Amino acid sequence: MNISMDQVPIIAATGASALAIASFLWAARVSSGARGAARQYREKMGALEEQLARADSVFGAYAGVVLIWEDTEFDPEIDDLGGPRVYGSPLALAGLLRFTDEALAEDPAIRILEGLADHEARDSSGQDTTLRVRLQELRRSGSPFSLTIIGPNNRLLEADGRTAGARAVVWITDATIKKLEESAQRSRFVEAERIIAENPQAFLNMMERAPFPAWQVSGMGKITWANPAYLSAVEAKDVRHAVDRQIMISQDISGQARRTIQENKDLDEVQSAVMEGESRSLRVLTFPLAGGAGAMAFDVTEQDLAKRELKRHVKAHEETLNHVQDGIAIFSRERKLVYHNRAFAEIWGLEESYLITQPSQGQILDQLRSDRKLPTQKDYATWRAEELSRYQDLPSAHDQDHWNLPDGRTVSITRQRHPLGGLLLIFRDLTSEIDLETRFNALNRTQTAALNNLHEAVAVFSQSANLQLSNDAFKRLWQLDDTQVANAPDFNDLVESLSPLFHDREVWKQIRARITDPSPDARQETTGEMQRSDGSILTYLTQPLPDGNTLIAFADVTATRRVETALRERAEAFETADRLKTEFVRNVSYQLRSPLTTIMGYAEFLESKRHGELNERQNEFVTSILTASDHLNKLIENILDLALIEAGRMDLELSDIAISGLIEDSVEMVVSKAADTQITVRSELGDNVGSIRADEKRIRQVLFNLVSNALRFTDPGGEVVISAERAGDMVRLKVSDTGRGIDAESQVASWDSFHSGDKRGAGLGLSLVKHFVELHGGEVMLKSEPGKGSEVICLLPAVARPRVPSPEMNLVAGA
């Protein structure tokens, strides 16, 4: 029996409906005692009884029996046939019972199964098997089957097994008469061929009126006759014209006729030929005849083109699906794998050699389970049966599920009915997607927390001017509650809530234009300031974002503005004080220089003894006056230099200076003074110290101040060393002494102006040294310990890099 796949779900559904209807009728009858629902139940019972009657009539019209098992009744550990429910016409049931022994069982279904289970049977592929083996495979893995069973008395029975949801269904029918009819039909074909062979003229007379080309060839492969359709196809005038010139449709067709004669068998092939000037595809049938062969040709060009186009579409479809990252598998009605793409094999790690054998879905599930690639299940058999039941019991056009696999992956499975029957499964590896989503959610939470911890108020608006995001500072700054920022309010609606604090509509209008205008001119960063009604001052910034949204940030700068005002006022006061100081220094220096010059002039005049000799006491007084005047003159020069440096008005006069000569001059300058104090002064020069480009006058001042300072703090018998060495593009000048040293607390203050360690000087020496070195782009370091002397190191660039003084801070409002 060959039951079409369209009939399978109808019959299975009919059986299932009959069971459901019977159950509902029983329930309805039990509960019919309820007074309020009695009438309703009677109406339902009548309708259901009518439906049950129709179902019974369908079963009664079927020329066989239907056996149905529930999956819950199957125990794979016990090798038995179970106890199915039997449906069908009494006549068919009685006919099948004739093949069984009454002693087998009282249940007619068991009798039929036991009587036929071990008889010789052959499946649709020609493989020998038994009904028992195929029935167990059906109930265990859902594998369908179609068998021809050789029953008692050489009766031929057909058995077809399928699944219907969670049920196993087997149709059994007596096909003996049907097989005999098919045999008789084949005999009639043989008889027809015999008649044609014995009376070829009858065949020719019939083909003369055929609308398709037909012709006859001799045993030598020569054309001997052709019908009008053939003559028209080859553009021959008549049969004689075609025979004389042996006009063949094509050489391939001529070759097919010769092979028919040589092999003495029918041939059915598609050949290409040119007919009426066009290339056509012909289905050519050639068959042996007495003395040669006959042939017929049918134009299948359109069908051939359609097949080729279909093949191209199928190939393109398969190629497209092979580039899809989702795994796709298509199973037929028989649950056999009929298509899969590369991603399906890669996701599940299945060999291509295994998949091309078209295993069933049940076999694939078993394979994946043995490879530990399926989700862990408490009851695998039940879970497997539910998966296989999707062919009939899919709740909708498609459904989706997620599988958490043992290897840590998460795979989504989408099931949907295939248009040609069966099931389409789509598998997607969601592991990276879920991981990305997890990281995105974590990042989103982090960003939200970060925004909420900002002091600035932040709001993000979409291009349609709806609020997408805001932080807590935004609500606090504008005194809003959660309801006012919920559900993405429009910018204009939000402005109504903000207006009590800032009511300038023109400013709000400009901000909205920055949000909604997509032009490049509008998509620019802007800043502004708001003076609110509560006296606070806000600055705002509009920043376009890459996704088309716009960020608005507000900052309360009220306190900053107050500090700026205070700093501005203080800076103005400092500037005034600095100006007064500069003027004071200039005036004082001028006022001091004038009498000092007079004093020095008279002292030098007296020292020259032009108006008489001076006694020893007078000479001492004159010498003291000159020494004090010289010291005061240098002090005035140092004060002026310091004032110029601090005012940023001192320029360096750069030239090339030989380091060795500079140090020798400095030693000679102080050696006489050092001799008076019994202090040794010496120099240490490196081999490659060379020269530097610097302001010679200022470098001499640096060395003189350092050596003078060292002499002042070094006791008699001590030593002062001046050294120089080159390190790359830097030159290191060092002045060290064996004097009293400086404690840590005094070292920092020693660089300050007017700070003196022994109260014998104005305290400008080290301060000037620091300023002069830094003007050259260098730096000064001091190393000293009490009782162990001091060491001052000046690092100077080989080529001076004068530092540009930093401009004064611009504290103008809004700058």
Residue pairs with C-beta under 8 A, 6 or more apart in sequence:
1 64
1 158
1 159
1 160
1 171
1 173
1 175
1 178
2 146
2 158
3 11
3 160
3 171
5 333
5 421
8 162
8 164
8 169
8 333
9 164
9 392
11 58
11 62
11 66
11 169
11 171
12 162
12 164
12 165
12 167
12 169
12 392
13 164
13 392
14 55
14 58
14 59
15 59
15 66
15 68
15 87
15 164
15 169
16 164
16 165
16 167
17 51
17 55
18 52
18 55
18 56
18 59
18 87
19 85
21 48
21 51
21 52
21 55
22 52
24 44
24 48
25 45
25 48
25 49
25 52
28 41
28 44
28 45
28 48
29 45
31 37
31 41
32 38
32 41
32 42
32 45
34 41
59 66
59 87
59 88
59 89
60 88
60 89
60 90
61 89
62 88
62 89
62 92
63 89
63 92
63 173
63 174
64 88
64 92
64 96
64 171
64 172
64 173
64 174
65 86
65 87
65 88
65 92
65 93
65 96
65 109
65 112
65 171
65 172
65 173
66 86
66 87
66 88
66 169
66 170
66 171
67 84
67 85
67 86
67 87
67 109
67 112
67 113
67 169
67 170
67 172
68 84
68 85
68 87
68 164
68 167
68 168
68 169
69 82
69 84
69 85
69 139
69 167
69 168
69 169
70 166
70 167
71 139
71 166
71 167
71 168
71 385
72 166
73 82
73 83
74 82
74 139
74 140
74 168
76 140
76 381
79 136
81 110
81 113
81 114
81 117
81 132
81 135
82 139
83 107
83 109
83 110
84 109
84 113
84 170
85 109
86 93
86 108
86 109
86 112
92 173
92 174
93 108
95 174
96 112
96 157
96 172
96 174
97 108
97 111
97 112
99 112
99 115
99 116
99 151
99 152
99 153
99 155
99 157
100 111
100 112
100 114
100 115
100 116
101 111
101 115
102 111
104 110
104 111
104 114
104 115
105 111
105 114
112 172
113 131
113 135
115 152
116 131
116 149
116 151
116 157
116 159
116 172
117 130
117 131
117 132
117 135
118 130
118 131
118 132
119 130
119 131
119 149
119 150
119 151
119 152
120 128
120 130
120 149
120 150
121 128
121 129
121 130
121 131
121 134
121 147
121 148
121 149
121 150
121 159
122 128
122 129
122 147
122 148
123 129
123 134
123 145
123 146
123 147
124 146
129 147
131 147
131 149
131 159
134 143
134 145
134 147
134 159
134 161
135 161
135 168
135 170
137 143
137 145
138 144
138 145
138 161
138 162
138 163
138 168
138 170
139 168
140 362
141 360
141 362
141 363
141 366
141 388
142 163
142 335
142 360
142 361
142 362
142 385
142 388
143 335
143 360
143 362
143 363
144 160
144 161
144 162
144 163
144 333
144 334
144 335
145 159
145 160
145 161
146 158
146 159
146 160
146 161
147 158
147 159
147 160
148 156
148 157
148 158
148 175
149 156
149 157
149 158
149 159
150 156
150 157
151 157
155 174
155 176
156 174
156 175
156 176
156 179
157 172
157 173
157 174
157 175
157 176
158 171
158 172
158 173
158 175
159 170
159 171
159 172
160 170
160 171
161 168
161 169
161 170
161 171
162 168
162 169
162 334
163 169
163 335
163 388
163 389
163 391
163 392
164 392
165 389
165 392
165 393
166 385
166 386
166 389
166 393
193 287
195 202
196 202
196 203
196 289
196 294
197 288
197 289
197 290
198 290
200 216
200 289
200 290
200 291
200 294
203 289
203 294
204 216
204 225
207 214
207 227
207 294
207 296
208 227
208 228
209 227
210 227
210 229
210 296
211 229
212 229
212 296
212 297
212 298
212 299
213 226
213 227
213 229
213 230
213 233
213 249
213 282
213 296
213 297
214 226
214 227
214 229
214 230
214 294
214 295
214 296
214 297
215 223
215 225
215 226
215 227
215 230
215 294
215 295
216 223
216 224
216 225
216 226
216 289
216 292
216 293
216 294
216 295
217 223
217 224
217 254
217 257
217 258
217 261
217 292
217 293
217 295
218 224
218 291
218 292
219 261
219 291
219 292
221 254
221 257
221 258
221 261
222 243
222 246
223 242
223 243
223 246
223 247
223 248
224 243
224 292
225 239
225 243
226 234
226 236
226 239
226 242
226 243
230 236
230 242
230 249
230 297
231 237
231 238
231 239
231 241
231 242
232 276
233 249
233 273
233 275
233 276
233 297
234 242
234 247
234 248
234 249
234 275
235 276
236 242
236 245
236 247
241 247
248 254
249 273
249 274
249 275
249 282
249 297
250 271
250 272
250 273
250 274
252 271
252 272
252 273
253 271
253 273
253 282
253 284
253 295
253 297
256 267
256 269
256 271
256 284
256 286
256 295
257 286
257 293
257 295
259 267
259 286
260 266
260 267
260 286
260 287
260 288
260 293
261 288
261 292
261 293
264 288
265 288
266 285
266 286
266 287
266 288
267 284
267 285
267 286
267 287
268 283
268 284
268 285
269 283
269 284
270 281
270 282
270 283
270 284
270 300
270 304
271 281
271 282
271 284
272 279
272 280
272 281
272 282
273 279
273 280
273 282
273 297
274 280
275 282
275 299
280 299
280 301
281 299
281 300
281 301
281 303
281 304
281 305
282 297
282 298
282 299
282 300
282 301
283 297
283 298
283 300
284 295
284 296
284 297
285 295
285 296
285 297
285 298
286 293
286 294
286 295
287 293
287 294
287 295
318 339
318 341
321 328
321 341
322 341
322 342
322 343
324 341
324 343
325 343
325 428
325 429
326 343
326 426
326 427
326 428
327 340
327 341
327 343
327 344
327 345
327 346
327 347
327 348
327 426
327 427
327 428
328 339
328 340
328 341
328 343
328 344
328 424
328 425
328 426
328 427
329 337
329 339
329 340
329 344
329 424
329 425
329 427
330 337
330 338
330 339
330 340
330 418
330 422
330 423
330 424
330 425
331 337
331 338
331 360
331 361
331 391
331 418
331 422
331 423
331 424
331 425
332 338
332 421
332 422
333 391
333 421
333 422
334 360
334 422
335 360
335 361
335 362
335 388
335 391
335 422
335 423
336 358
336 359
336 360
337 355
337 358
337 359
337 360
337 361
337 364
338 358
338 422
340 355
343 427
344 350
344 355
344 427
345 351
345 352
345 355
347 411
347 427
347 429
348 364
348 368
348 373
348 427
349 371
349 373
350 364
350 367
350 368
354 367
359 367
361 387
361 388
361 423
362 384
362 388
365 374
365 384
365 387
366 384
368 374
369 380
372 406
373 405
373 406
373 407
374 403
374 405
374 406
375 403
375 404
375 405
375 406
376 406
377 383
390 415
390 423
391 422
391 423
394 415
394 416
394 417
394 423
397 416
397 417
398 414
398 415
398 416
398 417
399 414
399 415
399 416
400 412
400 413
400 414
400 415
401 412
401 413
401 415
402 410
402 411
402 412
402 413
402 430
403 410
403 411
403 412
403 413
404 410
405 411
408 431
409 429
409 431
410 429
410 430
410 431
410 434
411 427
411 428
411 429
411 430
411 431
412 427
412 428
412 430
413 425
413 426
413 427
414 425
414 426
414 428
415 423
415 424
415 425
416 423
416 424
416 426
417 423
417 424
418 424
448 471
451 458
451 469
451 471
452 471
452 472
452 473
454 471
454 473
455 473
455 555
456 473
456 553
456 554
456 555
457 470
457 471
457 473
457 474
457 476
457 477
457 478
457 553
457 554
457 555
458 469
458 470
458 471
458 473
458 474
458 551
458 552
458 553
458 554
459 467
459 469
459 470
459 471
459 474
459 551
459 552
459 553
460 467
460 468
460 469
460 470
460 545
460 549
460 550
460 551
460 552
461 467
461 468
461 491
461 515
461 549
461 550
461 552
462 468
462 488
462 548
462 549
463 515
463 516
463 518
463 548
463 549
463 550
464 516
465 490
465 491
465 492
465 512
465 515
465 516
466 488
466 489
466 490
466 491
467 485
467 488
467 489
467 490
467 491
467 494
468 488
468 549
470 485
474 480
474 485
474 554
475 481
475 482
475 484
475 485
477 538
477 554
477 556
478 497
478 498
478 501
478 554
479 501
480 497
484 494
484 497
485 494
491 512
491 515
492 512
495 508
498 508
500 533
501 532
501 533
501 534
502 508
502 530
502 532
502 533
502 538
503 533
504 530
507 528
507 530
510 528
511 540
511 542
511 552
513 522
514 522
514 523
514 524
514 526
514 542
514 544
514 550
515 542
515 550
515 552
517 523
518 548
523 544
524 544
525 541
525 542
525 543
525 544
526 541
526 542
527 539
527 540
527 541
527 542
528 539
528 540
529 537
529 538
529 539
529 540
529 557
529 814
530 537
530 538
530 539
530 540
530 554
531 537
532 538
535 558
536 556
536 558
537 556
537 557
537 558
537 561
538 554
538 555
538 556
538 557
539 554
539 555
539 557
540 552
540 553
540 554
540 555
541 551
541 552
541 553
542 550
542 551
542 552
543 550
543 551
543 552
543 553
544 550
544 551
545 551
561 813
564 811
564 813
567 809
567 811
568 811
568 812
571 808
571 809
571 811
575 808
578 646
578 647
581 643
582 643
582 647
585 639
585 640
585 643
586 640
586 643
589 636
589 639
589 640
592 632
592 636
593 633
593 636
596 629
596 632
596 633
596 636
599 625
599 629
600 626
600 629
600 630
600 633
603 622
603 625
603 626
603 629
604 626
606 614
606 618
606 622
607 619
607 622
607 623
607 626
614 622
635 762
635 764
638 762
638 764
638 765
638 768
639 762
639 764
641 650
641 701
641 768
642 753
642 764
642 767
642 768
642 771
644 650
645 768
645 771
645 772
645 775
648 805
650 775
652 694
652 695
652 698
652 775
652 776
652 800
652 802
653 695
653 696
653 697
654 693
654 694
654 695
654 800
655 693
655 694
655 695
655 696
656 691
656 692
656 693
657 691
657 692
657 693
657 694
657 696
657 699
658 690
658 691
659 685
659 689
659 690
659 691
659 692
659 724
659 731
659 733
660 685
660 689
660 724
662 696
662 699
662 700
662 703
663 683
663 685
663 703
663 722
663 724
664 683
665 700
666 700
666 703
666 704
666 707
666 722
667 681
667 682
667 683
667 707
667 722
669 704
669 707
670 681
670 704
670 707
670 708
670 711
671 681
673 711
674 680
674 681
674 711
674 720
677 711
677 714
677 716
678 716
678 717
679 711
679 714
679 716
679 717
679 718
679 719
679 720
680 718
680 719
680 720
681 707
681 711
681 719
681 720
681 721
681 722
682 719
682 720
682 721
682 722
683 721
683 722
683 723
683 724
684 721
684 722
684 723
684 724
685 723
685 724
685 725
686 723
686 724
686 725
686 726
688 726
689 724
689 725
689 726
689 731
690 726
690 798
692 731
692 796
692 797
692 798
692 799
692 800
693 798
693 799
693 800
694 776
694 796
694 800
695 772
695 775
695 776
695 800
698 772
698 775
698 776
699 772
699 776
699 796
701 768
701 769
701 772
702 733
702 768
702 769
702 772
702 773
702 794
703 722
703 733
703 735
705 765
705 766
705 768
705 769
706 735
706 765
706 769
706 792
706 794
707 720
707 722
707 735
708 765
709 765
709 766
709 792
710 720
710 735
710 736
710 737
710 739
710 790
711 720
711 737
712 758
712 760
712 761
713 737
713 739
713 740
713 741
713 757
713 758
713 790
714 720
714 737
714 738
714 739
714 740
714 789
715 739
715 740
718 737
718 738
718 739
718 789
719 737
719 738
720 735
720 736
720 737
720 738
721 734
721 735
721 736
721 737
722 733
722 734
722 735
723 733
723 734
723 735
723 736
724 731
724 732
724 733
724 734
725 731
725 732
726 732
726 798
729 797
729 798
729 799
730 778
730 795
730 796
730 797
730 798
731 795
731 796
731 797
731 798
732 793
732 794
732 795
732 796
733 793
733 794
733 796
734 791
734 792
734 793
734 794
735 791
735 792
736 789
736 790
736 791
736 792
737 789
737 790
737 791
738 789
739 789
739 790
740 786
740 787
740 789
741 784
741 785
741 786
741 787
741 788
741 789
741 790
742 750
742 757
742 782
742 784
742 786
742 790
743 786
746 757
747 782
747 784
749 755
750 757
750 766
750 782
751 766
751 767
751 770
751 780
751 782
752 763
752 767
753 763
753 764
753 767
754 762
754 763
754 764
754 767
755 763
755 766
755 767
756 762
756 763
757 763
766 782
766 792
769 780
769 792
769 794
770 780
773 779
773 780
773 794
773 795
773 796
774 780
774 803
775 802
775 803
776 796
776 797
776 800
776 801
776 802
777 796
777 797
777 800
777 801
777 802
777 803
778 794
778 795
778 796
778 797
779 794
779 795
780 792
780 793
780 794
780 795
781 792
781 793
781 795
782 790
782 791
782 792
782 793
783 790
783 791
783 793
784 790
784 791
